[in-house]
Amino acid sequence: MADLKYYDVIQKPIVTEKSMELMGEKVYTFQVHPESTKPMIKEAVEKMFEGTKVRRVNTMNCPGKKKRRGTVVGRTAKTKKAMVFLTEDSKEIEIFEGL
């Protein structure tokens, strides 16, 4: 397994209609490194965003899709998503406040 630092774990936030609805319940969705674990994701969120306390983390492994270009068939890169549930007394994550 790769030696991941906390700033390498979270790659980008996922902003969809469903994830925007869940933000009212303090649930945030991120695309994370495929080799990251739940404790690593929890640590990364708590270190990157001051004042947040993570209650639990759910992860989803998304396999790459088959793509075809002429006669050549290949696959896109696999990804991993994480849903981060914050505690009630936790501070909100700032990057989502303006959306």
N, C-alpha and C positions, 0 to 999 in steps of 0.2 A: 504494500500500500504506500502511496506517496506521502511524503512528509508535508502535510498541509498546515499552513498558518491560519489563524481565524479570519484574516482578511481575504484568503483564497477560497473559503468555503462558499460564501454567498456571491453568486455571479450577477444576478439582476432580479428586480421585482417583477412579478407577473401581474399585469393590469388587465383584467377582463371584467365583464359585467358581474359575474358570479363572485370574483374576488373582491370587487368593490362593495358588494352587499355584505360580505362577511367582515369587512373592516369595522362595521358598526358593532360587531360582537367581539372585537379585538382579536381577529384571526387574520394573519397576513400570509401571503403566498410568495415564495421566492423560487427562482431557479438556482440550484446549488450544484456543487462539484459532484460528479457521479460516484466518487469514492468516499464521500463524506458520510459520517454516521450521525445518528440523532443527538448524542451528547456533544459532538463537534458543532452541529448546527445551533444547538441551544447556547453553547459558549460563545459562538460567533455573534449571535444576535444580541446577547447581553453585553458583550464588549463593544460592539460597533455602535449601538444605540443606547446612550446613557439613560438610566432610570427605568429600563425595561426589565421585567421579570417573566421568564418563560414558564408556563404551566406544563405544556407538553408539545411534542413535535410529531406530526404525521408525515411520512415520506412516500413518494410514488416514483417508481422507475418506469420511464417511458422509452420503449425501444425505438430505434430509428425506422423511418419509413422507407419502403422500396421506391427507388426512383429509376427512371429509364431515360437514357439519352441515345436514341438510335438503337443499335443492337447491344449496347453496353448497359448492363443492369448493375446498380449499386445500391447502397444504403446511406441515409443521412446519419448523422451522429446521434447516439443515444443521449438522453437527458435525464435529469432527476429533479423532481419538484418537492418542495417542503412547505407544509402548512404549519405555521407557528401560532400557537394559542398562548396569549398573554394572560396574566392574572388580572383580577378586577382592580387592584390597587396599582397596577403598572402604568407607566407613562406611555402615551401613544408614540408610534414611530413617525418621525418628522417628514420623511420623504413622501409619505402618502397624504399629508395634510392639505396640500394645495390642489389635489385632484378632485 
